[in-house]
Amino acid sequence: MGKQKTTQSGPVVIDGIEYNEYPPPERLIKATESKWAVELMKRGLLRLHKLEYYQKWENQQLGDSNEGIGLYHLDGHPIETGSLNDVYVWCASLPVIAPERISLIAQYGNYDSIIKVSGPEELFKRVKNYLSIQMKGFWLHCGRVNYDRGTAVDKKELNSQRFHFNVFQKALKLKEDMEYRISVINFTSSPLFGDNLDLLLGDCSDIVTMEALPSKRMEPSP
């Protein structure tokens, strides 16, 4: 029998990967374009987007002008936190997300398929291995999104916020997304340019599968 994983609240670093909570979920689901699903399965092409990329989206269902910005209220006054580092993220959802929500995300994003990751921790390890070889100085951070942006905090709580916690914070109105994300942070002295960061992990068909959207699945033949 394999070694049982002990549940730990984060931040915790396991095998060079920072987790907000450990172990990570056993599965993830993501609406996407079929071409990107095939690229991930066959070549391990994982495309992350810069936080500012999402801030520019006009789509209210998917875009978030406050993406990556921690917003709080202290004694009735708004407080904002952010980062000076380049931060790129890859967003997926927990498998408990409602099919209707996945379909809505797909509709607004013009997506035609979903991918399922059956081994998220293995995927994270492959990302870490790629960064260790190809992009030294980049840090991998994974975790669930907390839908508490704009909440009231006291000074002690504000000062105790975890590093880059704002990357995993969104508004309560988006809680149906049940989001889990990969964050890659640039700690080098050289900033990257462009909205995307492409990682090439190699064949991932052992842990990634592609399916039709819930609303497009064929009914079984009689």
PLY file of the C-alpha trace (Angstrom):
ply
format ascii 1.0
element vertex 222
property float x
property float y
property float z
element edge 221
property int vertex1
property int vertex2
end_header
0.00 0.00 0.00
1.20 3.54 -0.76
2.01 6.01 1.94
-1.08 7.87 3.09
-0.90 11.62 2.61
-1.51 13.74 5.68
-3.86 16.66 5.20
-2.08 19.94 5.91
-3.28 23.52 5.76
-0.84 25.82 4.03
1.27 27.31 3.08
3.30 24.12 2.86
6.10 23.22 0.45
6.17 19.63 -0.85
8.83 18.58 -3.38
9.60 22.22 -4.11
5.94 23.11 -4.79
4.04 25.51 -2.56
0.47 24.49 -1.73
-2.20 26.50 0.04
-3.53 23.16 1.25
-2.20 19.62 0.87
-2.88 17.18 -0.64
-4.25 18.81 -3.79
-7.56 17.58 -5.28
-7.56 14.18 -6.98
-9.09 15.62 -10.17
-9.54 18.94 -11.97
-11.80 19.99 -14.83
-11.42 22.85 -17.29
-13.41 24.24 -20.23
-11.14 25.05 -23.14
-10.69 24.99 -26.90
-10.13 21.52 -28.29
-6.86 22.57 -29.94
-5.38 23.44 -26.54
-6.74 20.24 -25.01
-4.98 18.18 -27.69
-1.76 20.18 -27.27
-1.76 19.51 -23.53
-2.46 15.80 -23.93
0.02 15.13 -26.73
2.86 17.56 -26.05
2.17 18.81 -22.55
1.78 22.38 -23.77
0.46 24.27 -20.77
-0.33 27.92 -21.47
-0.50 30.24 -18.46
-1.80 33.79 -18.68
-0.46 36.86 -16.94
-2.77 38.30 -14.28
-3.07 41.50 -16.29
-4.42 39.43 -19.19
-7.56 38.68 -17.18
-7.85 42.27 -16.00
-8.25 43.36 -19.62
-11.14 41.01 -20.39
-14.45 42.78 -20.87
-16.43 39.57 -20.36
-18.11 39.89 -16.98
-18.56 36.11 -16.65
-14.86 35.34 -17.05
-12.88 38.56 -16.82
-12.01 40.27 -13.55
-10.64 43.80 -13.54
-9.32 43.14 -10.01
-7.58 39.86 -10.88
-4.56 39.37 -8.64
-5.35 42.40 -6.48
-6.14 41.83 -2.82
-8.99 44.07 -1.72
-9.92 44.49 1.94
-11.66 46.92 4.23
-9.87 48.07 7.37
-11.88 50.26 9.75
-14.24 51.03 6.87
-11.45 52.11 4.51
-10.47 50.17 1.34
-7.03 48.54 1.36
-5.33 47.20 -1.76
-2.46 44.69 -2.01
-0.62 43.41 -5.06
2.73 42.19 -6.38
5.70 43.67 -8.18
6.58 40.27 -9.67
5.35 38.81 -12.94
2.64 36.29 -12.07
1.19 33.80 -14.56
-1.73 31.50 -13.78
-3.51 28.45 -15.20
-7.08 28.14 -14.02
-9.20 25.00 -13.65
-12.10 23.95 -11.43
-12.75 21.34 -8.79
-14.74 18.36 -10.13
-17.76 19.35 -8.02
-18.44 22.35 -10.28
-21.98 22.20 -11.68
-22.25 21.12 -15.35
-24.42 24.19 -15.95
-21.62 26.45 -14.77
-19.07 24.72 -16.98
-21.43 25.16 -19.93
-21.85 28.87 -19.13
-18.09 29.39 -18.89
-17.69 27.59 -22.21
-20.37 29.74 -23.82
-18.76 33.03 -22.80
-15.25 31.82 -23.56
-16.13 30.24 -26.92
-14.82 26.90 -25.67
-15.83 23.64 -27.34
-14.55 20.94 -24.97
-13.44 20.14 -21.46
-10.30 18.49 -20.14
-10.08 16.37 -17.04
-6.83 16.04 -15.11
-6.84 12.76 -13.21
-3.51 13.40 -11.51
-3.14 17.08 -10.61
-0.20 16.48 -8.28
1.66 14.64 -11.06
0.93 17.56 -13.40
2.31 19.99 -10.81
5.47 17.89 -10.46
6.01 18.03 -14.22
5.58 21.80 -14.16
8.09 22.03 -11.30
10.56 19.83 -13.18
10.27 22.01 -16.29
10.81 25.20 -14.28
13.81 23.69 -12.47
15.49 22.92 -15.80
14.29 25.62 -18.16
13.28 28.58 -15.98
15.33 28.78 -12.82
14.12 31.48 -10.47
10.42 30.82 -11.12
8.30 29.60 -8.22
5.30 27.24 -8.46
2.36 27.86 -6.15
-0.93 25.90 -6.27
-4.20 26.23 -4.41
-7.92 26.75 -4.26
-9.35 30.18 -4.88
-10.94 31.88 -1.88
-14.02 33.95 -2.64
-13.52 36.59 0.02
-12.30 39.65 -1.89
-13.37 42.88 -0.24
-13.93 41.37 3.21
-13.37 43.37 6.38
-10.18 42.60 8.30
-8.37 44.01 11.31
-4.77 45.25 11.20
-3.33 42.04 12.62
-5.10 39.91 10.02
-4.04 42.21 7.19
-0.38 42.07 8.26
-0.50 38.28 8.51
-1.70 37.71 4.95
0.30 34.99 3.23
2.71 35.91 0.46
0.90 36.23 -2.89
-2.36 35.22 -1.22
-4.08 37.81 -3.44
-3.44 35.57 -6.47
-5.92 33.10 -4.95
-8.60 35.62 -4.01
-11.73 36.50 -5.98
-15.14 38.06 -5.42
-17.96 36.09 -3.79
-20.13 36.44 -6.91
-17.75 34.05 -8.76
-17.88 31.27 -6.17
-19.74 28.92 -8.54
-16.50 28.61 -10.56
-15.03 26.43 -7.78
-11.61 27.44 -9.07
-8.24 25.85 -8.46
-5.17 27.42 -10.00
-1.50 27.06 -10.76
0.55 30.20 -10.19
4.07 30.69 -11.57
5.88 33.67 -10.05
8.95 35.28 -11.59
11.55 35.96 -8.88
14.35 36.76 -11.30
15.56 40.28 -11.98
14.42 40.04 -15.61
10.72 40.66 -16.28
8.94 38.68 -18.97
7.05 40.37 -21.78
3.73 39.20 -23.19
0.48 37.92 -21.75
1.31 34.21 -22.06
3.80 31.75 -20.62
4.04 28.42 -22.45
5.47 25.37 -20.68
6.22 22.18 -22.64
5.89 19.23 -20.28
5.90 16.28 -22.68
3.16 13.71 -23.30
0.44 14.11 -20.65
-2.13 11.69 -22.10
-1.66 9.46 -19.05
-3.22 12.09 -16.77
-5.22 14.36 -19.10
-8.34 13.41 -21.10
-10.62 15.46 -23.36
-14.42 15.24 -23.46
-17.32 17.02 -25.08
-19.03 19.76 -23.12
-21.85 18.57 -20.85
-24.46 20.18 -23.09
-22.99 18.57 -26.22
-22.63 14.98 -25.08
-24.28 12.43 -27.35
-27.15 10.40 -25.92
-26.42 6.65 -25.90
-27.89 4.67 -28.79
-30.99 2.60 -27.91
0 1
1 2
2 3
3 4
4 5
5 6
6 7
7 8
8 9
9 10
10 11
11 12
12 13
13 14
14 15
15 16
16 17
17 18
18 19
19 20
20 21
21 22
22 23
23 24
24 25
25 26
26 27
27 28
28 29
29 30
30 31
31 32
32 33
33 34
34 35
35 36
36 37
37 38
38 39
39 40
40 41
41 42
42 43
43 44
44 45
45 46
46 47
47 48
48 49
49 50
50 51
51 52
52 53
53 54
54 55
55 56
56 57
57 58
58 59
59 60
60 61
61 62
62 63
63 64
64 65
65 66
66 67
67 68
68 69
69 70
70 71
71 72
72 73
73 74
74 75
75 76
76 77
77 78
78 79
79 80
80 81
81 82
82 83
83 84
84 85
85 86
86 87
87 88
88 89
89 90
90 91
91 92
92 93
93 94
94 95
95 96
96 97
97 98
98 99
99 100
100 101
101 102
102 103
103 104
104 105
105 106
106 107
107 108
108 109
109 110
110 111
111 112
112 113
113 114
114 115
115 116
116 117
117 118
118 119
119 120
120 121
121 122
122 123
123 124
124 125
125 126
126 127
127 128
128 129
129 130
130 131
131 132
132 133
133 134
134 135
135 136
136 137
137 138
138 139
139 140
140 141
141 142
142 143
143 144
144 145
145 146
146 147
147 148
148 149
149 150
150 151
151 152
152 153
153 154
154 155
155 156
156 157
157 158
158 159
159 160
160 161
161 162
162 163
163 164
164 165
165 166
166 167
167 168
168 169
169 170
170 171
171 172
172 173
173 174
174 175
175 176
176 177
177 178
178 179
179 180
180 181
181 182
182 183
183 184
184 185
185 186
186 187
187 188
188 189
189 190
190 191
191 192
192 193
193 194
194 195
195 196
196 197
197 198
198 199
199 200
200 201
201 202
202 203
203 204
204 205
205 206
206 207
207 208
208 209
209 210
210 211
211 212
212 213
213 214
214 215
215 216
216 217
217 218
218 219
219 220
220 221
